[in-house]
């Protein structure tokens, strides 16, 4: 085993642990919804939505 393969395996394990922890949290749904609202709001602002007279 090389250092590269060990690093890849450890990174994958840490990634799975992070996803598991995030999904199991009771606050996940509101956080994801808030992120989606913020993202769509920034897209609308970039497109000029909400500007009066446009």
C-alpha positions in Angstrom: 0.0 0.0 0.0 1.3 3.4 -0.9 0.7 6.6 1.0 -1.6 7.8 -1.8 -3.9 4.8 -1.4 -3.9 5.1 2.4 -4.8 8.8 2.1 -7.6 8.1 -0.4 -9.1 5.4 1.9 -8.9 7.6 5.0 -10.4 10.5 3.1 -13.3 8.3 1.9 -13.9 7.1 5.5 -13.9 10.6 6.8 -16.3 11.7 4.1 -18.8 8.9 4.9 -18.6 9.8 8.6 -19.3 13.4 7.9 -22.3 12.7 5.6 -23.7 10.2 8.2 -23.3 12.8 11.0 -24.9 15.6 8.9 -27.9 13.4 7.8 -28.6 12.2 11.3 -28.8 15.7 12.7 -32.3 16.9 13.5 -31.4 20.4 12.1 -30.5 19.1 8.7 -33.7 19.9 6.9 -34.0 23.6 8.0 -30.3 24.1 7.2 -30.6 22.7 3.7 -33.8 24.7 3.1 -32.1 27.9 4.2 -29.1 27.2 2.0 -31.4 26.6 -1.0 -33.3 29.8 -0.3 -30.1 31.8 0.0 -28.8 30.3 -3.3 -31.9 30.9 -5.2 -32.0 34.5 -3.8 -28.5 35.1 -5.0 -29.3 33.8 -8.5 -32.4 36.0 -8.6 -30.4 39.0 -7.6 -27.7 38.2 -10.2 -30.4 38.0 -12.9 -31.9 41.3 -11.7 -35.2 40.0 -10.3 -36.8 42.3 -7.8 -35.5 45.5 -9.4 -38.4 48.0 -9.9 -38.8 49.2 -13.5 -37.0 46.3 -15.1 
